[in-house]
Amino acid sequence: MNSTFVKKENNEVTLKLNIPADDFNKAVDKAYKKMRGKFNIPGFRKGKAPKFVIENNYGAGIFYEEAINEIFPIAYAGAIKDHNLEPVDRPSLDVEDIKKGEDVELIVTVTVKPEVELGEYKGIEAEKNEYNVSDEDIEKEVEMLRERNSRLLAVERPVADGDTVIIDYKGFAGEEQFEGGTAEKQTLVIGSGRFIPGFEEQLVGKNVGDELDVNVIFPTEYHSEDLAGKEAKFEVKIHEVKEKELPELDDEFAKDVSEFDTLEELKADIRAKREEAGKNRAETEYKDALVEKAVESAKMDIPASMIEYEVDDVVNQYAYQLQSQGLNMETYLKYTNTTMEDLRNQMKPEAEKRVNTRLVLEKVAEVEKIEVSEEDLEKELERYATQYKMELDKFKETLRGADVDNIKDTLKMSKAVDFLADNAKKAE
């Protein structure tokens, strides 16, 4: 089998694949063996009719389509390799007239990865942000630690803002009790804004054992159309009132919440980690800015199919995030009153940015001969194994060839970004 490069227009390539008659006949024989059980021929048991008998009954080309399905993937893969092409879409196939005993010609049209003309990518300049850590930042984080380690204590006093109350309630719209508006021993933090506006405020000043009516108006954008914008009454009973007790801010607190013996050591560790995070953020933003400038100065004509496939990936990733939050795509679209087409259109700019960035970084890696060594790959695999809390050998056993290729590609892109940063013009 051989192939001829016919033409290339924009990002579309046309190839002519020549299938020798002998190879095609072998494919026809395979098709016959695969399909013969489908034919009922008088005088023969099902699946036992000779090939020529089936051809005489159904036509000489009865097995041609299946034969092409058999031989095309092999011929196509060979042509792609011979002409060093990188398809980005499924090929379309046109078959020339097939004459028995003659070679078969297949005309293939496929969209390939576009050529990238790099613009300025060495000596580019971008500002580098600074994220300084203030004493106020440290105090805020310490207060968050106190909040997480607080406890609730039952109190015998009127409800105040910030208290946690345990209540029963029944909701009525007019005289009718509405669905979903009833609960027993429900926990509610006063001031959290979890309930309908005006509900929590009416509990302030009340005591354990009090029974009261809480009157509210549902928001006009409330998810239930039956209740949106309508007045409602809740019959409420207060069972418990609890206040939050924060731990004392001292060395004992530091020992309880960390591996440090003193509060000052804990604060020093918080500062060091925040400073490190600030440096990493600044470095990431700096590199992103350099990549963006390199992409802006490059020239390329992106096929629509590449963008659409990337949109597929973005949407699938979003669906996975929703799933981790206990939602599915259908529920999300219904809740947000959005169609899948709307969502895909929203995702398209991000998909286009990803494709442009990847193509430019691939071109930088190609031009600058950036490669991923076995040592680079091994270190990255060790990092992944540590991340997933697995032994390296066990982690490697979970990987397929495509997984390793993806890791190497990601590493190469990362090295290309580092190249841009190493060769950037340093801001004064």
SVG drawing of the C-alpha trace seen along z (x, -y; Angstrom):
<svg xmlns="http://www.w3.org/2000/svg" viewBox="-56 -49 74 76">
<polyline fill="none" stroke="black" stroke-width="0.4" points="0.0,0.0 1.3,-3.5 -0.2,-7.0 0.1,-10.2 -0.1,-13.7 -2.7,-15.3 -3.1,-18.8 -3.3,-21.0 -5.7,-23.9 -5.5,-25.9 -5.5,-23.1 -7.2,-20.5 -5.1,-17.7 -6.2,-15.4 -4.5,-12.0 -4.9,-9.3 -4.4,-5.8 -3.5,-3.0 -4.7,0.4 -3.1,3.2 -5.6,5.7 -4.1,8.6 -4.4,6.7 -8.0,5.7 -8.9,9.3 -7.6,10.5 -9.7,7.9 -12.7,9.1 -12.0,12.6 -12.0,11.4 -15.2,9.5 -16.8,12.7 -15.8,14.8 -17.1,12.1 -20.4,11.6 -21.3,15.0 -23.5,15.9 -25.9,13.2 -27.0,14.6 -29.7,17.2 -29.0,18.9 -31.3,21.6 -29.5,25.0 -27.0,24.0 -27.0,24.0 -26.8,20.5 -23.2,19.3 -22.0,22.1 -22.6,20.6 -19.4,20.0 -18.3,16.4 -18.9,16.5 -22.5,17.8 -23.3,14.9 -21.7,12.5 -23.8,13.9 -27.0,13.5 -26.3,10.0 -23.8,8.5 -20.0,8.5 -19.7,5.5 -21.6,7.0 -18.4,7.3 -16.6,4.2 -17.8,1.8 -16.7,4.2 -13.4,4.9 -12.7,1.1 -13.6,0.9 -11.1,3.7 -8.2,2.2 -8.7,-1.5 -7.4,-2.1 -4.1,-0.4 -3.6,-2.3 -4.6,-5.6 -2.3,-5.2 0.6,-4.4 -0.2,-7.4 -0.3,-9.7 3.1,-8.4 4.6,-8.6 3.6,-12.2 4.3,-13.3 0.8,-14.6 -1.0,-15.4 -4.8,-15.0 -7.1,-17.0 -10.4,-15.6 -11.9,-12.4 -11.1,-11.8 -13.7,-11.8 -13.4,-9.0 -14.4,-8.8 -14.0,-5.5 -13.2,-5.5 -15.0,-2.9 -13.9,0.6 -13.2,3.0 -12.6,6.6 -8.9,7.6 -7.7,4.0 -6.0,1.8 -8.4,-0.3 -8.0,-4.0 -9.3,-5.7 -9.5,-9.5 -9.1,-10.8 -9.6,-14.4 -8.6,-15.3 -8.1,-18.4 -4.5,-18.6 -2.8,-20.7 -2.2,-24.2 1.2,-25.7 2.2,-28.2 4.4,-31.2 6.0,-32.4 6.3,-36.1 8.3,-37.6 8.8,-35.0 12.4,-35.7 13.2,-38.9 9.5,-39.6 8.7,-41.5 5.9,-41.3 5.4,-42.8 5.8,-40.6 3.3,-41.2 4.3,-41.2 2.1,-39.7 3.3,-40.9 2.1,-39.4 0.9,-41.8 0.4,-41.3 -3.4,-41.7 -3.2,-38.7 -1.7,-36.6 -4.2,-37.7 -7.1,-36.9 -5.8,-33.3 -5.3,-32.8 -8.9,-34.0 -10.0,-31.4 -8.2,-28.8 -10.0,-29.9 -13.3,-29.7 -12.6,-26.2 -11.7,-25.1 -14.6,-26.9 -17.4,-25.0 -21.0,-25.7 -22.4,-26.1 -26.1,-26.1 -27.1,-29.3 -30.2,-30.5 -30.7,-34.0 -32.5,-35.6 -31.3,-34.9 -28.5,-37.2 -26.9,-37.7 -24.3,-35.0 -26.1,-32.4 -27.0,-28.9 -30.6,-28.0 -32.4,-24.6 -35.9,-25.1 -39.1,-23.5 -41.0,-25.3 -44.0,-25.0 -44.5,-27.3 -47.9,-28.5 -48.9,-30.5 -52.3,-31.8 -54.0,-29.0 -52.2,-26.3 -49.1,-24.6 -46.6,-24.5 -44.4,-21.6 -40.8,-21.7 -41.5,-24.3 -41.5,-22.0 -38.6,-20.8 -37.9,-19.6 -34.8,-20.3 -33.4,-22.4 -30.0,-24.1 -29.8,-27.7 -27.0,-30.3 -28.5,-33.7 -27.0,-36.1 -25.9,-33.4 -28.5,-34.5 -29.4,-30.8 -33.1,-31.4 -35.6,-33.7 -34.7,-37.4 -36.3,-38.6 -36.7,-35.2 -33.5,-35.1 -33.9,-38.7 -37.3,-37.9 -35.8,-35.3 -33.4,-37.8 -34.6,-38.5 -36.7,-35.3 -36.0,-32.6 -35.9,-28.8 -39.5,-27.5 -40.9,-30.5 -43.4,-29.8 -43.9,-32.6 -45.1,-33.4 -42.5,-34.7 -43.9,-36.6 -41.8,-36.9 -42.0,-37.6 -40.3,-35.2 -37.8,-36.7 -39.2,-37.3 -36.4,-35.1 -37.1,-32.2 -36.7,-28.8 -40.3,-27.8 -42.7,-29.7 -45.6,-28.9 -43.9,-30.9 -41.8,-33.5 -42.8,-37.0 -45.5,-35.8 -46.2,-36.4 -45.7,-33.5 -46.0,-32.7 -43.8,-30.3 -44.9,-28.8 -41.6,-28.5 -40.7,-26.9 -37.3,-27.5 -35.7,-24.4 -32.1,-25.5 -29.9,-28.6 -26.2,-28.1 -23.3,-30.6 -19.9,-30.1 -17.0,-30.0 -13.6,-30.7 -10.4,-29.2 -8.0,-31.5 -5.3,-32.8 -2.2,-31.5 0.6,-28.9 -1.8,-26.2 -4.0,-27.0 -1.0,-26.7 -0.2,-23.3 -3.8,-22.1 -4.1,-23.1 -0.5,-22.6 2.8,-20.9 4.2,-24.1 4.8,-24.9 4.2,-28.6 1.8,-31.0 4.7,-33.0 6.0,-29.8 2.6,-29.1 2.3,-32.7 5.8,-32.5 4.9,-29.3 1.7,-30.9 3.7,-33.8 6.3,-31.6 3.6,-29.5 1.7,-32.6 4.9,-34.2 5.7,-31.1 2.2,-30.9 2.5,-34.6 5.8,-34.0 4.3,-31.0 1.2,-33.0 3.4,-35.9 5.6,-33.4 2.5,-31.7 0.9,-35.0 4.3,-36.3 4.7,-33.1 1.0,-33.3 1.6,-36.9 4.7,-35.9 2.8,-33.1 -0.1,-35.4 2.3,-37.8 3.9,-35.0 0.5,-33.8 -0.6,-37.3 2.4,-37.8 2.1,-34.4 0.1,-33.8 -2.0,-30.7 -5.3,-29.7 -7.2,-27.4 -9.6,-24.8 -13.1,-25.0 -13.0,-21.3 -10.0,-21.8 -12.0,-24.4 -15.0,-22.2 -13.0,-19.2 -11.5,-21.5 -15.0,-22.7 -15.9,-19.1 -13.0,-18.7 -13.9,-21.9 -17.5,-20.9 -16.5,-17.4 -14.2,-18.9 -17.0,-21.2 -19.4,-18.2 -16.8,-16.3 -16.6,-19.3 -20.4,-19.4 -20.4,-15.7 -17.9,-16.2 -20.4,-18.7 -23.3,-16.2 -24.8,-17.7 -25.2,-16.5 -25.2,-18.5 -28.9,-18.1 -29.8,-19.4 -27.4,-22.3 -28.7,-23.4 -32.3,-23.2 -31.5,-25.2 -29.6,-27.9 -32.1,-28.0 -29.3,-27.3 -29.1,-25.1 -26.1,-23.0 -25.6,-25.2 -25.5,-28.3 -23.0,-26.6 -20.8,-25.5 -20.8,-29.1 -19.8,-30.3 -16.9,-27.8 -15.7,-28.6 -13.3,-31.6 -11.6,-29.5 -11.3,-26.5 -9.8,-28.8 -7.3,-30.2 -6.2,-26.7 -5.7,-25.6 -3.8,-28.8 -1.6,-28.4 -0.9,-24.7 0.0,-25.3 2.4,-28.1 4.2,-26.3 4.5,-23.2 6.1,-25.3 8.5,-26.9 9.5,-23.4 10.0,-22.3 12.0,-25.3 14.2,-25.3 14.5,-21.5 13.1,-21.1 12.8,-17.5 11.7,-15.6 14.4,-13.3 13.8,-10.0 15.1,-11.7 12.5,-14.5 9.7,-11.9 10.8,-9.8 10.8,-12.9 7.3,-13.8 6.0,-10.2 7.5,-10.3 5.6,-13.6 2.3,-12.0 2.9,-8.9 3.5,-11.1 0.4,-13.1 -1.8,-10.0 0.0,-8.4 1.2,-5.4 4.5,-3.6 6.1,-4.6 6.0,-1.1 2.4,-0.7 1.5,-4.0 3.4,-3.1 1.3,0.0 -1.9,-2.1 -0.7,-4.0 -1.4,-3.2 0.9,-4.3 -1.4,-7.2 -1.2,-8.4 2.6,-8.5 2.5,-10.3 0.1,-12.9 2.4,-13.4 5.4,-13.9 3.5,-16.4 2.5,-18.4 6.1,-18.3 7.3,-19.6 4.8,-22.4 6.0,-23.3 9.6,-23.4 8.6,-25.6 7.0,-28.1 10.2,-28.0 12.2,-28.7 10.1,-31.9 10.7,-33.0 14.4,-32.2 14.7,-34.3 12.4,-37.1 13.6,-40.7 13.9,-41.4 11.8,-44.3 13.8,-47.0"/>
</svg>
